[in-house]
Amino acid sequence: MRIALIGAGNMGSWLVESLCLDYEVGVYDVDRSKLKYFFNSRKFLYYEEILDFSPDLLINAVSLDRTIAVFEEVMPYIPEQCIVADITSVKSGLAEFYEKLGRRFVSTHPMFGPTFGNVKDLSMENAIIISESDEEGKAFFRDFYGGLHIRVHEYSFREHDETIAYSLSIPFSSTMVFAACMKEQEAPGTTFRKHLEIARGLLSEDDYLLSEILLSPYSLGQVERIRDQLDTLTGMIKRRDKEQLNAFFHRLRSNLGLEPE
């Protein structure tokens, strides 16, 4: 099987390195300097070389804001039978794009990402495969993820974005509020340092990605849940209501499965 990959960023590089020992892999990036560190893979300098390579699968691993544009650029150089794939964390607009494109596709989302994931041990990580995808494409990514012990979930385009709104917009928003409260003061506590590390990692991400997560049509309701709970906590603190705080702590532990049996 021949696999062409567009985009040699963090996730693209991980894919090349993970696939190149089992498949014939070629990679293209507009920044040619990124290509020199890959081994056992073909380096494309021009889209025309992808046509000569004649891939069975094309994985588009460029940034979220460029995904559809790059698909449109590379399509003239892709064989008709080639399955096209994306790995975007937000799927808005892709269902309509693929329907209009009229090609076999597979849409997936490795949910560990380059910032927080431990690519040396992915046994606790998850990936989503979009249910509307081509069956052969889905089978390929199930096998690929399974070989890395990644847990696989299958959702529709809509279900994916609803799930991402829950799993990302809540921690993203909470972390941003934490970062917004920063001031120039030493805080040696372990808990503070852990939160700070998470905040720095999150804000090293691309602004477009952060915006798309928060501006998803399913995110506002999740962020409003944070506001409502913060209002509840603020009220208890103002009233110095220890009884209600204890009940609140009890509910939090129950939510996290920490209550004793």
C-alpha positions as a Markdown table, in Angstrom:
| # | Residue | x | y | z |
|---|---|---|---|---|
| 1 | Met | 0.0 | 0.0 | 0.0 |
| 2 | Arg | 1.3 | 3.4 | -0.9 |
| 3 | Ile | 0.5 | 6.3 | 1.4 |
| 4 | Ala | 1.1 | 10.0 | 0.5 |
| 5 | Leu | 1.0 | 12.5 | 3.4 |
| 6 | Ile | 0.7 | 16.2 | 3.1 |
| 7 | Gly | 2.0 | 18.3 | 6.0 |
| 8 | Ala | 5.1 | 17.5 | 8.1 |
| 9 | Gly | 4.1 | 19.2 | 11.3 |
| 10 | Asn | 3.9 | 17.4 | 14.7 |
| 11 | Met | 1.1 | 15.0 | 13.8 |
| 12 | Gly | 2.2 | 14.6 | 10.2 |
| 13 | Ser | 5.7 | 13.7 | 11.3 |
| 14 | Trp | 4.3 | 11.2 | 13.8 |
| 15 | Leu | 2.2 | 9.6 | 11.1 |
| 16 | Val | 5.2 | 9.3 | 8.7 |
| 17 | Glu | 7.4 | 7.7 | 11.4 |
| 18 | Ser | 4.6 | 5.4 | 12.5 |
| 19 | Leu | 3.7 | 4.2 | 8.9 |
| 20 | Cys | 7.0 | 4.1 | 7.0 |
| 21 | Leu | 8.2 | 0.7 | 8.3 |
| 22 | Asp | 5.0 | -1.1 | 7.2 |
| 23 | Tyr | 4.0 | 0.9 | 4.0 |
| 24 | Glu | 5.5 | 2.7 | 1.1 |
| 25 | Val | 5.2 | 6.3 | 2.4 |
| 26 | Gly | 5.8 | 9.7 | 0.7 |
| 27 | Val | 5.6 | 13.1 | 2.3 |
| 28 | Tyr | 5.1 | 16.7 | 1.1 |
| 29 | Asp | 5.4 | 19.9 | 2.9 |
| 30 | Val | 5.7 | 23.5 | 1.7 |
| 31 | Asp | 8.6 | 23.9 | 4.1 |
| 32 | Arg | 11.1 | 21.6 | 2.5 |
| 33 | Ser | 13.5 | 21.8 | 5.4 |
| 34 | Lys | 11.1 | 19.6 | 7.4 |
| 35 | Leu | 11.6 | 16.7 | 5.0 |
| 36 | Lys | 15.3 | 16.1 | 5.5 |
| 37 | Tyr | 14.9 | 14.2 | 8.8 |
| 38 | Phe | 12.6 | 11.5 | 7.6 |
| 39 | Phe | 14.0 | 8.1 | 6.7 |
| 40 | Asn | 12.5 | 5.2 | 4.8 |
| 41 | Ser | 10.1 | 7.5 | 3.0 |
| 42 | Arg | 10.0 | 9.4 | -0.2 |
| 43 | Lys | 10.2 | 13.2 | -0.2 |
| 44 | Phe | 7.9 | 15.1 | -2.6 |
| 45 | Leu | 9.1 | 18.6 | -3.6 |
| 46 | Tyr | 6.1 | 19.1 | -6.0 |
| 47 | Tyr | 2.5 | 17.9 | -6.2 |
| 48 | Glu | 3.3 | 16.4 | -9.6 |
| 49 | Glu | 5.6 | 13.9 | -7.9 |
| 50 | Ile | 2.6 | 12.6 | -6.0 |
| 51 | Leu | 0.9 | 11.8 | -9.3 |
| 52 | Asp | 3.9 | 9.6 | -10.2 |
| 53 | Phe | 3.8 | 7.9 | -6.8 |
| 54 | Ser | 0.1 | 7.0 | -7.4 |
| 55 | Pro | -0.9 | 6.6 | -3.7 |
| 56 | Asp | -3.7 | 4.4 | -2.5 |
| 57 | Leu | -4.3 | 6.7 | 0.5 |
| 58 | Leu | -3.7 | 10.4 | 0.8 |
| 59 | Ile | -3.6 | 11.7 | 4.4 |
| 60 | Asn | -4.0 | 15.5 | 4.7 |
| 61 | Ala | -2.2 | 16.5 | 7.9 |
| 62 | Val | -1.9 | 20.3 | 7.4 |
| 63 | Ser | -3.3 | 22.8 | 9.9 |
| 64 | Leu | -7.1 | 23.0 | 10.3 |
| 65 | Asp | -7.5 | 26.3 | 8.5 |
| 66 | Arg | -5.7 | 24.9 | 5.4 |
| 67 | Thr | -7.2 | 21.4 | 5.2 |
| 68 | Ile | -9.9 | 22.0 | 2.5 |
| 69 | Ala | -7.7 | 24.4 | 0.5 |
| 70 | Val | -4.9 | 21.8 | 0.4 |
| 71 | Phe | -7.4 | 19.1 | -0.7 |
| 72 | Glu | -8.5 | 21.3 | -3.5 |
| 73 | Glu | -4.9 | 22.0 | -4.6 |
| 74 | Val | -3.7 | 18.4 | -4.6 |
| 75 | Met | -6.8 | 16.7 | -6.1 |
| 76 | Pro | -5.6 | 17.0 | -9.7 |
| 77 | Tyr | -2.5 | 14.9 | -8.8 |
| 78 | Ile | -4.4 | 12.1 | -7.0 |
| 79 | Pro | -5.6 | 8.9 | -8.7 |
| 80 | Glu | -9.4 | 8.4 | -8.9 |
| 81 | Gln | -9.3 | 5.2 | -6.8 |
| 82 | Cys | -7.2 | 6.9 | -4.0 |
| 83 | Ile | -8.9 | 7.3 | -0.6 |
| 84 | Val | -8.5 | 10.8 | 0.8 |
| 85 | Ala | -8.2 | 11.3 | 4.6 |
| 86 | Asp | -8.1 | 14.1 | 7.1 |
| 87 | Ile | -7.2 | 14.1 | 10.8 |
| 88 | Thr | -8.7 | 17.4 | 11.8 |
| 89 | Ser | -9.9 | 18.0 | 15.4 |
| 90 | Val | -13.0 | 20.0 | 14.2 |
| 91 | Lys | -15.1 | 18.5 | 11.3 |
| 92 | Ser | -17.2 | 21.6 | 10.5 |
| 93 | Gly | -17.7 | 21.9 | 6.8 |
| 94 | Leu | -16.0 | 18.6 | 5.9 |
| 95 | Ala | -19.1 | 16.5 | 5.5 |
| 96 | Glu | -20.3 | 19.0 | 2.8 |
| 97 | Phe | -16.9 | 19.2 | 1.2 |
| 98 | Tyr | -16.6 | 15.4 | 0.9 |
| 99 | Glu | -20.1 | 15.1 | -0.5 |
| 100 | Lys | -19.3 | 17.7 | -3.2 |
| 101 | Leu | -15.9 | 16.1 | -3.9 |
| 102 | Gly | -17.5 | 12.7 | -4.7 |
| 103 | Arg | -14.4 | 10.6 | -3.8 |
| 104 | Arg | -13.8 | 7.9 | -1.3 |
| 105 | Phe | -12.8 | 9.4 | 2.0 |
| 106 | Val | -12.0 | 8.6 | 5.6 |
| 107 | Ser | -12.1 | 11.2 | 8.3 |
| 108 | Thr | -10.4 | 10.5 | 11.7 |
| 109 | His | -9.2 | 12.3 | 14.7 |
| 110 | Pro | -6.3 | 11.0 | 16.9 |
| 111 | Met | -7.3 | 12.7 | 20.1 |
| 112 | Phe | -3.9 | 12.7 | 21.9 |
| 113 | Gly | -2.3 | 15.5 | 19.9 |
| 114 | Pro | 1.4 | 16.6 | 20.0 |
| 115 | Thr | 1.1 | 18.8 | 23.0 |
| 116 | Phe | 0.0 | 16.4 | 25.8 |
| 117 | Gly | 0.1 | 12.9 | 24.2 |
| 118 | Asn | 2.9 | 10.5 | 25.0 |
| 119 | Val | 3.6 | 9.0 | 21.6 |
| 120 | Lys | 5.8 | 6.4 | 23.1 |
| 121 | Asp | 2.9 | 4.8 | 25.0 |
| 122 | Leu | -0.6 | 5.4 | 23.5 |
| 123 | Ser | -2.4 | 2.7 | 25.3 |
| 124 | Met | -4.4 | 5.2 | 27.3 |
| 125 | Glu | -5.2 | 7.4 | 24.3 |
| 126 | Asn | -8.3 | 7.6 | 22.0 |
| 127 | Ala | -9.1 | 8.1 | 18.4 |
| 128 | Ile | -12.3 | 8.8 | 16.5 |
| 129 | Ile | -13.2 | 7.4 | 13.1 |
| 130 | Ile | -16.1 | 9.1 | 11.3 |
| 131 | Ser | -18.9 | 6.6 | 10.6 |
| 132 | Glu | -19.8 | 8.1 | 7.2 |
| 133 | Ser | -16.3 | 7.2 | 5.9 |
| 134 | Asp | -15.4 | 4.6 | 3.3 |
| 135 | Glu | -15.3 | 1.1 | 4.8 |
| 136 | Glu | -11.9 | 0.3 | 3.5 |
| 137 | Gly | -10.5 | 3.5 | 4.9 |
| 138 | Lys | -12.1 | 2.9 | 8.3 |
| 139 | Ala | -10.6 | -0.6 | 8.3 |
| 140 | Phe | -7.2 | 0.8 | 7.6 |
| 141 | Phe | -7.3 | 3.2 | 10.5 |
| 142 | Arg | -8.9 | 0.7 | 12.9 |
| 143 | Asp | -5.9 | -1.6 | 12.2 |
| 144 | Phe | -3.4 | 1.2 | 12.5 |
| 145 | Tyr | -4.7 | 2.6 | 15.8 |
| 146 | Gly | -5.2 | -1.0 | 17.1 |
| 147 | Gly | -1.6 | -1.8 | 16.4 |
| 148 | Leu | -0.7 | 1.1 | 18.7 |
| 149 | His | -3.2 | 0.1 | 21.4 |
| 150 | Ile | -5.2 | 3.2 | 20.8 |
| 151 | Arg | -8.9 | 2.9 | 21.8 |
| 152 | Val | -11.1 | 3.6 | 18.7 |
| 153 | His | -14.5 | 5.2 | 18.8 |
| 154 | Glu | -16.8 | 5.6 | 15.7 |
| 155 | Tyr | -19.0 | 8.7 | 15.6 |
| 156 | Ser | -20.9 | 10.6 | 12.9 |
| 157 | Phe | -19.6 | 14.0 | 11.8 |
| 158 | Arg | -22.2 | 15.6 | 14.1 |
| 159 | Glu | -21.5 | 13.3 | 17.0 |
| 160 | His | -17.8 | 14.0 | 16.7 |
| 161 | Asp | -18.2 | 17.7 | 17.0 |
| 162 | Glu | -20.6 | 17.4 | 19.9 |
| 163 | Thr | -18.1 | 15.1 | 21.7 |
| 164 | Ile | -15.2 | 17.5 | 21.0 |
| 165 | Ala | -17.2 | 20.4 | 22.3 |
| 166 | Tyr | -17.6 | 18.5 | 25.6 |
| 167 | Ser | -14.1 | 17.0 | 25.8 |
| 168 | Leu | -12.1 | 20.1 | 24.6 |
| 169 | Ser | -14.2 | 23.3 | 25.1 |
| 170 | Ile | -14.6 | 22.6 | 28.9 |
| 171 | Pro | -10.9 | 22.1 | 29.7 |
| 172 | Phe | -9.9 | 24.7 | 27.1 |
| 173 | Ser | -12.2 | 27.4 | 28.7 |
| 174 | Ser | -11.2 | 26.5 | 32.3 |
| 175 | Thr | -7.5 | 26.6 | 31.4 |
| 176 | Met | -7.9 | 30.0 | 29.7 |
| 177 | Val | -9.7 | 31.4 | 32.7 |
| 178 | Phe | -6.8 | 30.2 | 34.9 |
| 179 | Ala | -4.3 | 31.9 | 32.5 |
| 180 | Ala | -6.4 | 35.1 | 32.6 |
| 181 | Cys | -5.9 | 35.2 | 36.4 |
| 182 | Met | -2.1 | 35.0 | 36.2 |
| 183 | Lys | 0.0 | 37.7 | 37.8 |
| 184 | Glu | 3.7 | 38.2 | 38.5 |
| 185 | Gln | 3.9 | 36.3 | 41.7 |
| 186 | Glu | 5.8 | 33.2 | 42.7 |
| 187 | Ala | 3.4 | 30.3 | 43.5 |
| 188 | Pro | 5.4 | 27.2 | 44.6 |
| 189 | Gly | 2.5 | 24.9 | 45.1 |
| 190 | Thr | 2.5 | 21.6 | 43.1 |
| 191 | Thr | -1.2 | 22.0 | 42.0 |
| 192 | Phe | -0.4 | 25.5 | 40.7 |
| 193 | Arg | 2.6 | 24.3 | 38.7 |
| 194 | Lys | 0.6 | 21.5 | 37.1 |
| 195 | His | -2.1 | 23.9 | 36.0 |
| 196 | Leu | 0.5 | 26.3 | 34.7 |
| 197 | Glu | 2.1 | 23.5 | 32.7 |
| 198 | Ile | -1.3 | 22.7 | 31.1 |
| 199 | Ala | -2.0 | 26.3 | 30.4 |
| 200 | Arg | 1.4 | 26.8 | 28.7 |
| 201 | Gly | 0.9 | 23.7 | 26.6 |
| 202 | Leu | -2.6 | 24.7 | 25.5 |
| 203 | Leu | -1.6 | 28.3 | 24.6 |
| 204 | Ser | 1.3 | 26.9 | 22.4 |
| 205 | Glu | -1.4 | 25.6 | 20.1 |
| 206 | Asp | -2.4 | 27.5 | 17.0 |
| 207 | Asp | -4.9 | 30.4 | 17.5 |
| 208 | Tyr | -7.1 | 29.1 | 14.7 |
| 209 | Leu | -7.4 | 25.7 | 16.3 |
| 210 | Leu | -8.3 | 27.3 | 19.7 |
| 211 | Ser | -10.9 | 29.6 | 18.0 |
| 212 | Glu | -12.5 | 26.8 | 16.0 |
| 213 | Ile | -12.9 | 24.6 | 19.1 |
| 214 | Leu | -14.5 | 27.5 | 21.1 |
| 215 | Leu | -16.6 | 28.7 | 18.2 |
| 216 | Ser | -18.1 | 25.3 | 17.4 |
| 217 | Pro | -21.9 | 25.4 | 17.4 |
| 218 | Tyr | -21.8 | 22.9 | 20.3 |
| 219 | Ser | -19.3 | 24.7 | 22.5 |
| 220 | Leu | -21.3 | 27.6 | 23.9 |
| 221 | Gly | -23.6 | 25.4 | 26.0 |
| 222 | Gln | -20.5 | 23.7 | 27.6 |
| 223 | Val | -18.9 | 27.0 | 28.4 |
| 224 | Glu | -22.1 | 28.2 | 30.0 |
| 225 | Arg | -22.1 | 25.2 | 32.2 |
| 226 | Ile | -18.7 | 26.4 | 33.6 |
| 227 | Arg | -20.2 | 29.9 | 34.2 |
| 228 | Asp | -23.2 | 28.4 | 36.0 |
| 229 | Gln | -21.1 | 26.2 | 38.3 |
| 230 | Leu | -18.7 | 29.1 | 39.0 |
| 231 | Asp | -21.7 | 31.3 | 39.9 |
| 232 | Thr | -22.8 | 28.5 | 42.3 |
| 233 | Leu | -19.4 | 28.3 | 43.9 |
| 234 | Thr | -19.1 | 32.0 | 44.2 |
| 235 | Gly | -22.4 | 32.2 | 46.0 |
| 236 | Met | -21.4 | 29.6 | 48.5 |
| 237 | Ile | -18.1 | 31.4 | 49.2 |
| 238 | Lys | -19.8 | 34.7 | 49.6 |
| 239 | Arg | -22.2 | 33.2 | 52.1 |
| 240 | Arg | -19.4 | 31.2 | 53.8 |
| 241 | Asp | -21.7 | 28.3 | 53.6 |
| 242 | Lys | -19.6 | 25.3 | 54.7 |
| 243 | Glu | -22.6 | 22.9 | 54.6 |
| 244 | Gln | -23.3 | 23.7 | 51.0 |
| 245 | Leu | -19.6 | 23.6 | 50.2 |
| 246 | Asn | -19.3 | 20.1 | 51.7 |
| 247 | Ala | -22.3 | 18.9 | 49.7 |
| 248 | Phe | -20.7 | 20.5 | 46.6 |
| 249 | Phe | -17.4 | 18.6 | 47.3 |
| 250 | His | -19.4 | 15.4 | 47.7 |
| 251 | Arg | -21.1 | 15.9 | 44.3 |
| 252 | Leu | -17.7 | 16.7 | 42.6 |
| 253 | Arg | -16.2 | 13.5 | 44.0 |
| 254 | Ser | -19.2 | 11.5 | 42.8 |
| 255 | Asn | -18.9 | 13.0 | 39.3 |
| 256 | Leu | -15.3 | 11.8 | 39.3 |
| 257 | Gly | -16.0 | 8.4 | 40.7 |
| 258 | Leu | -14.1 | 9.1 | 43.9 |
| 259 | Glu | -16.8 | 8.4 | 46.4 |
| 260 | Pro | -16.0 | 5.3 | 48.6 |
| 261 | Glu | -18.2 | 2.2 | 48.0 |
